[in-house]
Amino acid sequence: MKSSLRAFGIGLFVAGACMALFDQLPSDSNEKEIAAYEKQVKDYEKQIAELSKQLMEQNPVSADPSKVDKQTNSATAENTSVTKKETDSGVVEATIYIYENVSIYTIGQQAEDLGIVANGRELELYLSKPEFARSIQKGAFDLRSDMTIEEIAQVLTGQPTE
């Protein structure tokens, strides 16, 4: 009984060791999959290079990063138009036109770009409060740099200012 139990235990140990070694050996299917993925990546890189070349030929303006930023800003300006003037006292007065589906990020960025607020992110975070986030109005809004964030938010949401 003892020897048969010992033989059974040794058999289980050998079977487990064989399975562990089999798992450690590299399989051909994994190497084939890796090779196929590497080939796909190279093909995609070639396609990207060809498309980039075509884009450069069709639109040479996009080759200059500063011009790309100007194009991006003009695309943003399609949703939010602005007019700006500065008074003698150093107060910046600007009119921001807010259209439908304009993000509060865009509003904050435009206010910062115009010099109405020092930190557009602060205005964005303030406008994201529940009492303001859902009530931002469409239209033209006259804002000044001497206004507080709270006053700007009240003007943009159509709430009466105190």
matplotlib code that plots the C-alpha trace (Angstrom):
import matplotlib.pyplot as plt

x = [0.0, 2.8, 4.7, 1.6, 0.8, 4.4, 4.3, 1.0, 2.5, 5.6, 3.4, 1.4, 4.7, 6.1, 2.9, 2.8, 6.5, 5.9, 2.9, 5.0, 7.8, 5.3, 3.9, 7.4, 8.3, 7.6, 4.8, 5.0, 1.5, 2.5, 5.6, 3.4, 0.9, 3.7, 5.1, 1.7, 1.1, 4.6, 3.8, 0.5, 2.2, 4.7, 1.9, 0.0, 3.2, 3.6, 0.0, 0.4, 3.5, 1.8, -1.3, 0.9, 2.7, -0.6, -1.8, 1.3, 0.9, -2.8, -2.5, 1.0, -0.2, -0.4, 3.4, 4.0, 2.8, 2.1, -0.3, -2.0, -2.6, -4.1, -6.3, -7.5, -8.2, -10.2, -12.2, -12.9, -13.9, -16.6, -18.5, -17.6, -16.9, -15.4, -14.8, -12.4, -11.5, -9.4, -10.3, -7.9, -8.1, -6.7, -10.0, -10.6, -14.1, -15.0, -18.2, -18.3, -20.9, -21.9, -23.6, -25.3, -23.2, -20.2, -18.2, -17.4, -13.7, -14.0, -15.7, -13.0, -10.2, -11.7, -12.1, -8.5, -7.3, -9.1, -7.6, -11.0, -9.8, -6.3, -7.1, -9.7, -9.6, -10.9, -13.8, -14.4, -14.5, -16.8, -19.2, -19.2, -21.1, -24.6, -26.3, -24.5, -23.6, -27.1, -28.2, -25.5, -27.4, -26.8, -26.1, -23.8, -22.4, -20.4, -17.7, -15.1, -11.8, -12.8, -15.7, -15.4, -15.8, -19.2, -20.4, -19.2, -21.0, -24.2, -24.0, -23.5, -26.4, -28.8, -29.1, -29.6, -26.5, -26.5]
y = [0.0, 2.4, 1.8, 2.2, 5.5, 6.6, 5.7, 7.6, 10.7, 10.5, 10.2, 13.3, 15.2, 14.2, 15.1, 18.6, 19.2, 18.2, 20.6, 23.4, 22.9, 22.7, 26.1, 27.6, 26.5, 29.1, 28.2, 28.8, 30.3, 33.1, 33.9, 33.8, 36.2, 38.5, 38.5, 39.2, 42.1, 43.6, 43.4, 45.2, 47.9, 48.5, 48.6, 51.2, 53.3, 53.3, 54.4, 57.1, 58.4, 58.3, 60.1, 62.7, 63.3, 63.7, 66.1, 68.2, 68.4, 69.4, 71.7, 73.2, 75.5, 72.5, 72.0, 75.0, 74.3, 78.0, 78.1, 74.9, 76.7, 79.7, 77.3, 75.6, 79.0, 80.1, 76.9, 77.5, 81.1, 79.8, 78.7, 81.7, 85.1, 88.0, 91.7, 93.5, 97.0, 98.5, 101.7, 104.4, 103.1, 99.7, 97.9, 95.5, 95.5, 92.6, 91.1, 87.3, 85.7, 82.3, 79.9, 76.6, 73.7, 75.8, 74.2, 76.1, 75.4, 77.4, 80.3, 80.3, 80.1, 83.0, 85.2, 84.5, 85.2, 88.5, 89.5, 89.6, 87.0, 86.1, 82.4, 80.9, 77.6, 79.3, 80.7, 77.3, 75.6, 78.3, 77.9, 74.1, 74.6, 73.2, 76.6, 77.9, 74.9, 74.2, 77.8, 79.4, 81.5, 81.9, 85.4, 88.4, 89.3, 92.5, 91.6, 93.7, 92.8, 94.6, 92.1, 89.3, 85.7, 85.6, 88.7, 87.1, 83.9, 85.8, 87.8, 84.6, 82.8, 85.7, 85.9, 89.4, 91.0, 92.5]
z = [0.0, 0.9, -2.3, -4.5, -2.7, -3.1, -6.8, -7.3, -5.6, -7.7, -10.8, -9.9, -9.2, -12.6, -14.4, -12.7, -13.5, -17.2, -17.4, -15.8, -18.3, -21.2, -20.2, -20.1, -23.6, -26.3, -28.6, -32.3, -32.4, -30.1, -32.2, -35.3, -33.7, -32.6, -36.1, -37.6, -35.2, -36.0, -39.7, -39.1, -37.1, -39.9, -42.4, -40.3, -39.9, -43.7, -44.1, -41.5, -43.3, -46.7, -45.3, -43.5, -46.8, -48.7, -46.0, -46.2, -50.0, -49.8, -46.8, -46.4, -43.6, -41.2, -41.4, -39.2, -35.6, -34.9, -37.8, -36.6, -33.3, -35.2, -37.1, -33.9, -32.3, -35.3, -35.2, -31.5, -32.4, -34.6, -31.5, -29.4, -31.0, -29.1, -29.4, -27.2, -26.2, -23.4, -21.6, -20.4, -16.8, -17.9, -17.6, -20.5, -21.8, -24.1, -25.6, -25.7, -28.0, -26.7, -29.0, -28.4, -27.1, -26.2, -23.3, -20.2, -20.9, -24.1, -22.2, -19.6, -22.2, -24.2, -21.0, -20.2, -23.7, -23.7, -20.3, -18.6, -16.0, -15.0, -14.8, -17.2, -15.3, -12.2, -14.2, -15.7, -12.3, -10.9, -13.9, -13.3, -10.0, -10.3, -9.9, -13.0, -15.1, -16.5, -16.9, -19.1, -21.6, -25.4, -26.6, -26.4, -23.0, -22.2, -19.6, -17.9, -16.3, -13.1, -12.6, -10.1, -11.1, -9.3, -11.3, -14.6, -13.8, -13.0, -16.2, -18.3, -16.6, -16.8, -13.0, -11.5, -10.3, -6.8]

ax = plt.figure().add_subplot(projection="3d")
ax.plot(x, y, z, "-o")
ax.set_aspect("equal")
plt.show()
